[in-house]
Amino acid sequence: MNTVRHILEDKGRRVWSIGPNESVYRAIELMDRHHIGALVVLEGERLVGIITERDYARKVILKGKASKDTPVRDIMTKNPVCATPGRTVEECMALMT
């Protein structure tokens, strides 16, 4: 049975992050540079959210906001659900559903 640990061994353990007061524009720049679709949002070392390309499309573009003037905190998904390395893929899929 595949676990989160197995996926991280294949994919790598590097996690990219941004602060909640950074601009959405900066978040999109980081996602583009690193070829990723999401960033965890950290306040200090505390996880406070996640920002995704979907958040950008739905909460900035469709709302007519300016990405350079909008802080990440305004569009991030707060309190994201996390999985431990021992969780199975099936358990993670159930959490996501």
N, C-alpha and C positions, 0 to 999 in steps of 0.2 A: 504494500500500500504506500503510495507516494505521500510524503509529508512536506510541510513548508520548508523544513531543513533540506530535503532533497532538491527542491526547486532553487533554494538559495545557493546550494553547492554548484548547481549548473549555471545559474544566472549571474551569480555574484552577490556580494553583500553590501555593495555601495548604495547608500541612500542619499539622495539630494534633498536639500531643505531650503526654506526661506522663512523670514520673519513675518509676522502679521502686519507690521507697519510698512513693509516694502510695497512698491507699486505692483499692480497686476502686470504692467508692461515688463517689469524686471522678471517676474515669474515666468512669463511667456518666453522671454529671452533665454532664461536658464533651461526651460524645457526644450527649446529648439537646439541650443548648444549641445545638450547631452542626449538628444534623441529620445526623450521620455514624454509621457503624457500626464504626469502628476508629480507634485512635490509635497512632502510633508511640511507642515507649518509648525515651527518651533518658537516658543517664547522662552529664551534661555535654553535650557535642556528639556523643557516640558512640552510634550506633544499637545497642541491645541487645535489642530485641524489638518485638512488636506485640501489642496487646490488642484483641480484637474482642467484639462482642455474643455471638458463639458461644462464645468462651472463658468469658464471664460465665455464660451459660446452662448450660454443661456442667460447669464447674469450680467454680462457686459455688452456684448455685441447686440443681442436682441433687445436689450433695455436702452440702447443708445448712449451708454456711458463711455467715458474716455479711459482707456487702460492706463495712461500715464498719471491720471488724477485719482484713480480708484485704488485704495489700499487692499491688500490681500484679505485682511480681516473682514471686509465687507462682502466678499463672495465665497470665502472658503466654506467647506463643510466642516462644522464643528463636531467635536467628540467622535472622531472616527473609530470604528470597531477595529480591533487589532487581533492578530492571530499569533500564537506562540509557535516556535519551530517544530514542536511535536505534534501540532494539529495536522490531521489528514486533509488532503485536497477535498474530499467529500464533505468533511466538517466545515471547511472554509466556504464551499459552495452553498451549504445550508445556511450559514451565517449571512452570506451576501443576499440570498433569496429572501 
